[in-house]
Amino acid sequence: MKWLVLLGLVSVSECIVKIPLRRVKTMRKTLSEKNMLNNFPKEHAYRLSQISFRGSNLTIHPLRNIMDLVYLGNITIGTPPQKFQVIFDTGSADLWVPSDFCAVQACSIHARFRHLQSSTFRPTNRTFSITYGCGTVKGIVVHDTVRIGDLVSTDQPFGLSTAEYGFKRIPFDGVLGLNYPNISYSGAIPIFDKLKNEGAISEPVFAFYLSKDGQEGSVVMFGGVDHRYYKGELNWVPLIQAGNWMVHMDRISIERKVIACSGGCHVIVDTGTAFIKGPKSLVDNMQKLIGARPRGSKYCVSCSAVNTLPTIIFTINRINYPVPGRAYIIKDSRGCCYTTFKENQLSPSTEIWILGEVFLRLYFSVFDRGNDRIGLAQAV
């Protein structure tokens, strides 16, 4: 995907809603390890129970695997509810799912919203078009009831795609944007803002815990923070300006040597991006410094050397956030241990970095709309 905390909250709140996510594998890995992609969803369905946390229902949703480093959560739309697997994305502000009108192949392999089966559906004459790093989606804006766990937004505006390009191999049905409303392409009020305005959540805050090494337990939580998911104190970073989850980064260094962002730069904290992205010349230099060599579209290192690779330190608001080699290297089905540093092709002349899931698996993240800031702390 392209792209681009907290008042003194108590951890015990009946208004905190946590939606579990789960890291999913790649189609390549599933094919190579199981050789049974066609039967995989049926034979490996997740049967997870509902858990109650101090008066707040923690609904753990079954998730499905096809793509590298993707975290998905279920929502429902309509009356009666229809289920969709979506990415909870801080890099965008729109909610959309495939429409029953959509006849392209990308839509046919995903869950499609059947508007005629919903008694609360309401159409509009507005259209939308959104371009992400992995494709483009076009469609119409409609209204219906949307549920995220126990949170319910009635008459919620959202997008129904009528055409999708580039999403044929993507495991998710749609996207639930959690960025500010001013970057909405559809012009619809984002679901978080609508819930916040209606008083459905106690505090204008949401947070992410992304599990490591394929383990279960990933969650996105709304209305507060469960402090059991991180160690120490949250370090608060003010946004460069309200309206986007972008903050100032002091520098990027290896062994005390600054390798990028030497004069300070901008960084977007993005749950919709799998990797760490930056300007091409700086990323290429980073690959060289860690000894990575190109192999096709990837940069690989010797798998036996992963534990000896240097730690890369991202300094944000004078706090160091180390990312060790074992965190920024992924081994694929062909035995290539490749780096997760990629070129940010959407970056303008300003030096902009994107910290995606590689970084967020290490650091619990809190997005505070009430104070226009992001909180980071070491994840448990």
Backbone hydrogen bonds, N-H to C=O, Kabsch-Sander energy under -0.5 kcal/mol:
donor,donor_aa,acceptor,acceptor_aa,energy
9,L,7,L,-3.3
13,S,11,S,-0.9
16,I,13,S,-1.6
17,V,15,C,-0.6
17,V,222,F,-2.3
18,K,16,I,-0.5
19,I,17,V,-0.5
19,I,220,V,-3.9
21,L,218,S,-4.1
22,R,72,L,-0.7
23,R,215,Q,-0.6
24,V,70,V,-1.4
27,M,66,I,-1.4
30,T,26,T,-2.5
31,L,27,M,-2.8
32,S,28,R,-2.4
33,E,29,K,-2.6
34,K,30,T,-2.6
35,N,30,T,-1.0
35,N,31,L,-0.9
39,N,36,M,-0.7
40,F,36,M,-1.2
40,F,37,L,-0.5
43,E,39,N,-2.6
44,H,40,F,-1.8
45,A,42,K,-0.8
48,L,46,Y,-0.7
51,I,58,L,-2.6
53,F,56,S,-3.2
54,R,52,S,-0.6
56,S,53,F,-1.9
57,N,55,G,-0.5
58,L,51,I,-3.8
59,T,18,K,-0.7
59,T,57,N,-0.8
60,I,49,S,-0.6
60,I,58,L,-0.7
61,H,59,T,-0.7
66,I,25,K,-0.7
69,L,24,V,-0.6
70,V,24,V,-0.6
70,V,67,M,-0.8
72,L,22,R,-1.0
72,L,70,V,-0.5
73,G,86,V,-2.3
75,I,84,F,-2.4
76,T,147,R,-1.9
77,I,82,Q,-2.3
78,G,145,T,-2.7
82,Q,77,I,-1.9
84,F,75,I,-2.6
86,V,73,G,-2.8
86,V,84,F,-0.6
87,I,174,G,-1.5
88,F,86,V,-0.5
89,D,87,I,-1.0
89,D,176,L,-2.3
90,T,88,F,-0.6
92,S,89,D,-0.8
96,W,175,V,-2.1
97,V,159,G,-1.9
99,S,161,S,-2.0
100,D,113,F,-1.3
102,C,99,S,-1.1
103,A,162,T,-0.5
107,C,104,V,-0.7
108,S,104,V,-1.7
109,I,105,Q,-1.3
110,H,107,C,-1.6
113,F,98,P,-3.2
115,H,113,F,-1.0
117,Q,114,R,-1.6
118,S,115,H,-1.5
119,S,79,T,-2.6
119,S,117,Q,-0.5
121,F,118,S,-0.9
122,R,143,H,-2.6
124,T,141,V,-0.7
128,F,139,G,-2.1
130,I,137,V,-2.8
132,Y,130,I,-0.5
132,Y,135,G,-3.6
136,T,165,Y,-2.2
137,V,130,I,-2.6
138,K,163,A,-2.7
139,G,128,F,-2.2
140,I,160,L,-2.2
141,V,126,R,-2.4
142,V,158,F,-2.8
143,H,122,R,-2.6
144,D,156,Q,-1.4
146,V,153,S,-2.5
147,R,76,T,-2.8
148,I,151,L,-2.3
149,G,147,R,-0.5
151,L,148,I,-2.3
153,S,146,V,-3.0
154,T,152,V,-0.6
156,Q,144,D,-2.4
156,Q,153,S,-0.7
158,F,142,V,-2.2
159,G,95,L,-3.2
160,L,140,I,-2.9
161,S,97,V,-2.3
161,S,159,G,-0.5
162,T,138,K,-2.9
163,A,138,K,-1.8
165,Y,136,T,-3.1
170,I,167,F,-1.4
173,D,85,Q,-2.8
174,G,85,Q,-1.4
175,V,96,W,-1.4
176,L,87,I,-3.1
177,G,94,D,-1.3
177,G,175,V,-0.6
178,L,89,D,-3.3
178,L,92,S,-0.7
179,N,92,S,-2.8
183,I,180,Y,-1.6
184,S,181,P,-1.8
194,K,190,P,-2.1
195,L,191,I,-2.5
196,K,192,F,-2.4
197,N,193,D,-2.9
198,E,194,K,-1.7
199,G,196,K,-1.3
200,A,195,L,-2.5
201,I,195,L,-0.6
205,V,203,E,-2.5
206,F,367,F,-1.7
207,A,221,M,-2.2
208,F,365,S,-2.6
209,Y,219,V,-2.7
210,L,360,L,-0.7
211,S,209,Y,-0.6
215,Q,212,K,-2.1
218,S,21,L,-0.8
219,V,209,Y,-2.2
220,V,19,I,-2.1
221,M,207,A,-2.6
222,F,17,V,-3.0
223,G,205,V,-3.3
227,H,225,V,-0.8
229,Y,226,D,-1.6
230,Y,227,H,-1.2
231,K,378,Q,-3.0
235,N,376,L,-2.9
236,W,234,L,-0.6
237,V,374,I,-2.9
239,L,372,D,-2.2
240,I,246,M,-2.6
244,N,241,Q,-0.7
246,M,244,N,-2.1
247,V,267,V,-2.8
248,H,238,P,-0.5
249,M,265,C,-3.0
250,D,315,T,-2.4
251,R,315,T,-1.2
252,I,260,A,-2.2
253,S,313,I,-2.4
254,I,257,K,-2.6
255,E,311,T,-0.6
257,K,254,I,-2.1
258,V,256,R,-0.6
259,I,252,I,-3.0
260,A,252,I,-1.5
264,G,250,D,-0.6
264,G,261,C,-1.6
265,C,249,M,-2.3
266,H,351,E,-1.9
267,V,247,V,-2.6
268,I,353,W,-2.6
269,V,245,W,-1.9
270,D,268,I,-0.8
270,D,355,L,-2.2
271,T,269,V,-0.5
273,T,270,D,-1.1
276,I,340,T,-2.5
277,K,275,F,-0.5
277,K,354,I,-2.2
278,G,342,K,-1.9
283,V,279,P,-2.5
284,D,280,K,-2.9
285,N,281,S,-1.7
286,M,282,L,-1.9
287,Q,283,V,-2.4
288,K,284,D,-1.9
289,L,285,N,-2.3
290,I,286,M,-1.6
291,G,288,K,-1.1
292,A,287,Q,-2.7
293,R,300,C,-2.7
295,R,298,K,-3.3
298,K,295,R,-1.7
300,C,293,R,-3.1
301,V,337,C,-2.8
305,A,302,S,-1.7
306,V,303,C,-1.0
308,T,305,A,-1.4
309,L,306,V,-1.3
312,I,323,V,-2.3
313,I,253,S,-3.0
313,I,311,T,-0.5
314,F,312,I,-0.5
314,F,321,Y,-2.0
315,T,251,R,-2.6
315,T,313,I,-0.6
316,I,314,F,-0.7
316,I,319,I,-2.6
319,I,316,I,-1.6
321,Y,314,F,-2.0
323,V,312,I,-2.6
325,G,309,L,-0.6
327,A,324,P,-1.6
328,Y,324,P,-1.3
329,I,325,G,-0.8
330,I,338,Y,-2.5
332,D,330,I,-0.5
332,D,336,C,-2.4
335,G,332,D,-1.7
337,C,301,V,-0.8
337,C,335,G,-0.6
338,Y,330,I,-2.8
338,Y,336,C,-0.9
339,T,299,Y,-2.7
340,T,328,Y,-1.7
342,K,276,I,-2.5
342,K,340,T,-0.6
344,N,278,G,-3.1
345,Q,343,E,-1.2
347,S,344,N,-1.4
352,I,350,T,-0.8
353,W,266,H,-2.4
354,I,277,K,-2.5
355,L,268,I,-2.8
356,G,275,F,-1.1
356,G,354,I,-0.8
357,E,273,T,-2.6
358,V,274,A,-1.1
359,F,356,G,-0.9
360,L,356,G,-2.0
361,R,357,E,-1.8
362,L,359,F,-1.0
363,Y,359,F,-1.3
364,F,362,L,-0.5
364,F,377,A,-2.0
365,S,208,F,-1.8
366,V,375,G,-2.6
367,F,206,F,-3.3
368,D,366,V,-0.6
368,D,373,R,-2.6
369,R,204,P,-2.0
369,R,367,F,-0.9
370,G,204,P,-1.0
372,D,368,D,-0.7
373,R,368,D,-1.7
374,I,237,V,-2.5
375,G,366,V,-2.7
376,L,235,N,-2.0
377,A,364,F,-1.6
378,Q,231,K,-0.5
379,A,362,L,-2.7
380,V,229,Y,-1.8
